[in-house]
């Protein structure tokens, strides 16, 4: 049981990290940049947010008791942007994340081997979580990459800045070993 508790704690931290990464990227953009599409086959950041949120709402509403592809979900409409403002983008973003984190926070370690269904295909709860741990960071990576392209030279790096690895490592190794902990605010968002 302890392993299952550790797993849940670990994935919560991973998801929070990616949520924060996406927010830091989007916060660097002007409102109109969230709606930029470079061609007709490219989704804007707002559209990516709408899709991720739609997926979260479908997958994590009644997570343990109903199929993850809800009858009310219209996946294709997630790729038709009807959002109008930066505030709306963040409202949709937070609605999805709130649903997802609420479901994740209510899971009990002993439920990780339960079977849930996504499009009528059975998955253990662990498999379903891992599936989303691949899906959401994939799209958040798109958001970060796109945001960086839009900001160009005024981008505030979200990781180790280019050509700064030596400085970063020197700073890290000058300190005592530590276990990374989240701030109280970050942990509150998980619970």
Buried (B, 14 or more C-beta within 10 A) or exposed (E): EEEBEEBBEEBBBBBBBBBBBBBBBBEBBEEEBBBBBEEEEEBBBBBBBBBBBBBBBBBBBEBBEEBBBBEEBEEEEBEEBEBEEBEBBBEBBBBBBBBBBEBBEEBEBEBBEBEBBBEEEEBBBBBBBBBBBEBBBEBBBBBBEBBBEBBEEEBEEBEEEEEEEEEEEEEEEEEEEEEEEBEEEBEEBBE
